[in-house]
Amino acid sequence: MATSRSLLRSDRSASLLLRRKITDRMATGLSWLAMLIVVCVLGSILWTLVKNGLAGLSINLFTHSMAAPGQNGGLANAIMGSLLQTGLAILLGTPAGLLTGIYLAEYGANNVLARTVRFVSDMLLSAPSILIGLFIYMVLVAPLGHFSGYAGSLALAILAMPIVVRTTEDMLYLVPVAMREAGIALGAPKWRVILFICLRAARGGILTGVLLAVARVAGETAPLLFTSLGNSEWSVDMNRPMASLPVAIYQYAGSAYQDWMQQAWTGALLVTLGVLVINIVVRVGTRGGRT
């Protein structure tokens, strides 16, 4: 009787082990399949951009402003406008998002203000970008009576801020409590513990969030149509309508002119390569900082 029970238990254990192995292999196989699909899609997008956009790369593209079809124009003003507006947006959105994320993670555990801020941040994270553009148009562009690069940067900053808030809060939650307690035990005030221990430990994830924000706002078109509008002339005056690569791509991609379509592909390639280069540089820099 005891022997039959032991054999039954052994059969059950073997069957359970077999099911676990099969489940493990299936999950591993599905994970590899999902990774291959994502890599293939990303590779296909990059290959399409390189194949169609590489032919348009020239010195003229970076030295001439946008022009009429057949006038040998470039994208210099659009490139400069994108750099100025995106840079100012990140300068505005990152500190605000970083400080908000720190408050939510370190000071706003269960109070009403923290729950309200978190709810608003999540709403902004999922809000259509065109609504943000319309909002800035109503509160800034219409009262002032003109489009401007400042309005475009403010709209992009609102889009970037909730991404930084969410990643900062999540990364600070991952910092072990023991690290905080060690700093406090040494007599450091809480603000020093947050600044020199928590933020240093979470800086890799926070920088990833900033990169996600850059990638999000660098290719936005809809909010800029209602704020900075666009400009076919060279201009670095942020108080005037300003060109940008996404708006130029939007205008050129739907045209019937071959040179404009070529510049649209090249502009899309430049946006993608710009985000990719920033990503690689920041990741290499932070990795070198850890070592």
C-alpha positions in Angstrom: 0.0 0.0 0.0 2.8 2.4 0.9 4.6 1.5 -2.2 1.7 2.3 -4.4 1.2 5.6 -2.7 4.9 6.5 -3.2 4.6 5.5 -6.9 1.5 7.6 -7.3 3.3 10.6 -5.7 6.3 10.1 -7.9 4.0 10.0 -11.0 2.3 13.2 -9.9 5.7 14.9 -9.3 7.0 13.8 -12.7 3.8 15.0 -14.4 4.0 18.3 -12.6 7.6 18.7 -13.5 6.8 17.9 -17.2 4.0 20.5 -17.2 6.3 23.1 -15.7 9.0 22.4 -18.3 6.5 22.6 -21.1 5.1 25.9 -19.8 8.6 27.3 -19.4 9.6 26.3 -22.9 6.4 27.8 -24.3 6.8 31.0 -22.4 10.5 31.3 -23.4 9.6 30.6 -27.1 6.8 33.2 -27.0 9.2 35.7 -25.5 11.7 35.1 -28.2 9.0 35.4 -30.9 7.8 38.7 -29.5 11.3 40.0 -29.4 12.0 39.0 -33.0 8.7 40.6 -34.1 9.6 43.9 -32.4 13.2 43.8 -33.8 11.9 43.1 -37.3 9.4 45.9 -37.1 12.0 48.4 -35.8 14.5 47.2 -38.4 11.9 47.5 -41.2 11.1 51.1 -40.1 14.8 52.0 -40.0 15.6 50.4 -43.3 12.7 52.2 -45.0 13.9 55.5 -43.6 17.5 54.9 -44.7 16.5 53.6 -48.1 14.2 56.5 -48.9 15.9 59.3 -46.9 19.6 58.8 -47.5 19.5 60.0 -51.0 18.3 63.4 -49.9 21.3 64.1 -47.5 23.4 66.9 -48.8 25.2 70.0 -47.7 22.4 72.0 -49.3 19.9 70.4 -46.9 21.7 71.8 -43.9 22.6 75.2 -45.3 19.4 76.3 -47.1 16.0 77.2 -45.7 12.7 75.8 -47.0 11.8 77.0 -50.5 9.3 76.5 -53.2 9.4 73.3 -55.3 12.3 73.2 -57.7 14.1 76.0 -56.0 16.8 73.8 -54.4 15.7 74.5 -50.9 16.8 72.7 -47.7 15.7 72.1 -44.1 18.1 74.3 -42.2 15.4 76.5 -40.7 13.3 73.5 -39.8 16.3 71.7 -38.1 17.2 74.8 -36.1 13.5 75.4 -35.1 13.2 71.8 -33.9 16.4 72.0 -31.9 15.3 75.3 -30.2 11.7 74.2 -29.5 12.5 70.7 -28.3 15.5 71.9 -26.2 13.4 74.6 -24.5 10.6 72.1 -24.0 12.9 69.7 -22.2 14.5 72.5 -20.2 11.0 73.5 -19.0 9.4 70.0 -18.6 12.3 68.1 -17.1 12.8 70.1 -13.8 9.0 70.4 -13.3 8.5 66.7 -13.9 11.5 65.7 -11.8 10.4 67.7 -8.8 6.8 66.5 -9.1 8.0 62.9 -9.3 10.2 63.4 -6.2 7.2 64.8 -4.3 5.0 62.0 -5.2 7.5 59.3 -4.3 9.0 60.8 -1.2 6.4 63.1 0.4 3.0 62.3 -1.1 2.3 58.8 0.0 -1.4 59.0 0.8 -2.5 62.6 0.9 -5.2 64.1 -1.2 -2.9 66.5 -3.1 -0.6 63.7 -4.2 -3.5 61.6 -5.4 -4.8 64.6 -7.4 -1.4 65.4 -8.9 -0.9 61.7 -9.8 -4.4 61.6 -11.5 -3.8 64.8 -13.5 -0.3 63.5 -14.5 -1.8 60.2 -15.7 -4.5 62.1 -17.6 -1.9 64.3 -19.4 0.2 61.2 -20.2 -2.7 59.8 -22.2 -4.1 63.1 -23.6 -4.1 63.6 -27.4 -1.3 66.0 -28.3 -3.7 68.0 -30.5 -5.7 68.9 -27.4 -2.6 70.3 -25.7 -1.9 72.4 -28.8 -5.5 73.7 -28.8 -5.2 74.5 -25.1 -2.0 76.5 -25.6 -3.6 78.2 -28.6 -6.5 79.4 -26.4 -4.4 80.6 -23.4 -1.3 82.0 -25.2 -1.5 82.3 -28.9 -5.0 83.8 -29.2 -4.6 86.4 -26.4 -1.2 87.5 -27.8 -2.5 87.6 -31.4 0.4 85.7 -33.0 2.1 82.2 -33.2 5.5 81.8 -31.6 8.2 79.3 -30.9 7.6 79.9 -27.2 4.1 78.6 -27.5 5.3 75.5 -29.3 7.9 74.8 -26.7 5.3 75.2 -23.9 3.0 72.7 -25.6 5.8 70.2 -26.0 6.9 70.8 -22.4 3.4 69.8 -21.2 3.6 66.6 -23.2 7.1 65.8 -21.8 6.4 66.6 -18.2 4.1 63.6 -17.3 6.6 61.1 -18.8 9.3 62.5 -16.5 6.9 62.5 -13.6 5.9 58.9 -14.0 9.5 57.5 -14.6 10.9 59.6 -11.7 8.3 58.3 -9.3 8.7 54.7 -10.4 12.5 54.8 -10.3 12.5 56.3 -6.8 10.1 53.6 -5.6 12.7 51.0 -6.7 15.5 52.5 -4.5 15.8 50.2 -1.4 14.6 51.5 1.9 17.8 50.4 3.5 19.7 53.0 1.5 17.4 55.8 2.8 17.7 54.5 6.3 21.5 54.3 6.1 21.7 58.0 5.1 19.3 59.1 7.8 21.3 57.0 10.3 24.4 59.0 9.4 22.6 62.2 10.4 21.8 63.4 6.8 18.5 65.4 6.5 15.9 64.0 4.2 16.6 66.4 1.3 20.3 65.3 1.3 19.3 61.7 1.3 17.0 62.3 -1.7 19.5 64.4 -3.6 22.7 62.4 -3.0 21.5 58.9 -2.5 18.1 58.3 -4.0 18.5 60.3 -7.2 22.0 58.9 -7.8 20.7 55.4 -7.4 17.8 56.1 -9.8 19.6 58.3 -12.3 19.7 55.7 -15.0 16.0 55.2 -15.0 15.3 58.9 -14.7 17.5 59.6 -17.7 15.6 56.9 -19.6 12.4 58.8 -18.8 13.9 62.1 -20.1 15.0 60.3 -23.3 11.4 59.0 -23.7 10.2 62.5 -23.3 12.6 63.7 -26.0 11.5 61.0 -28.3 7.9 61.8 -27.7 8.1 65.6 -28.3 10.7 65.5 -31.1 8.3 64.1 -33.6 5.1 65.9 -32.5 3.3 67.8 -35.3 -0.3 68.5 -34.1 0.5 70.8 -31.2 3.0 72.8 -33.3 0.4 73.5 -36.0 -1.6 75.5 -33.4 1.3 77.1 -31.6 4.5 77.8 -33.7 2.7 77.2 -37.0 5.8 77.1 -39.2 8.0 79.5 -41.1 9.6 79.1 -44.5 12.3 81.7 -43.7 15.3 81.4 -41.5 14.5 82.6 -38.0 15.8 82.0 -34.5 13.4 84.5 -32.9 11.3 82.4 -30.5 8.7 85.1 -30.4 7.8 84.6 -34.1 6.3 81.7 -36.0 9.0 79.1 -36.3 9.7 76.1 -38.6 10.2 72.6 -37.3 11.0 69.2 -38.8 7.7 67.5 -38.0 5.6 70.3 -39.5 7.9 70.4 -42.6 7.5 66.6 -42.9 3.8 66.9 -42.6 3.7 69.6 -45.3 6.1 68.0 -47.7 4.9 64.4 -47.4 1.5 65.1 -48.8 2.7 67.2 -51.8 2.9 66.1 -55.4 6.5 67.4 -55.9 9.3 64.9 -55.9 11.9 67.1 -54.2 9.5 67.9 -51.4 8.7 64.2 -50.9 12.4 63.4 -50.8 13.0 66.1 -48.2 10.1 64.7 -46.1 11.8 61.2 -46.1 15.2 62.8 -45.2 13.6 64.9 -42.4 12.0 61.8 -40.9 15.4 60.1 -41.1 17.1 63.1 -39.3 14.5 63.0 -36.5 15.0 59.3 -36.0 18.8 59.4 -36.1 18.8 62.4 -33.7 16.8 60.6 -31.1 18.9 57.5 -31.6 22.2 59.3 -31.2 21.0 61.1 -28.1 19.9 57.8 -26.6 23.2 56.1 -27.3 25.3 59.0 -26.0 23.4 59.3 -22.7 23.4 55.5 -22.1 27.1 55.3 -22.8 27.7 58.3 -20.5 25.7 56.9 -17.6 27.3 53.5 -18.0 30.7 55.1 -17.8 29.6 57.1 -14.8 28.7 53.9 -12.9 32.0 52.3 -13.6 
